[in-house]
């Protein structure tokens, strides 16, 4: 019983990651769309959104 919610969360996260990867591959075929590259892109966009990092300091 305890494992079922964890399995559902894991399955949902995996499906979401695959969908995002597929959409990024179609939208930006020239960019690296591996999972590590998408993770770094998400971190960079999150830092910009919340005002952290070098990108936000340049504004």
Residue pairs with C-beta under 8 A, 6 or more apart in sequence:
17 35
17 38
20 38
21 33
21 35
21 38
24 31
24 33
24 38
25 33
31 37
44 53
44 55
47 53
47 55
47 56
48 55
48 56
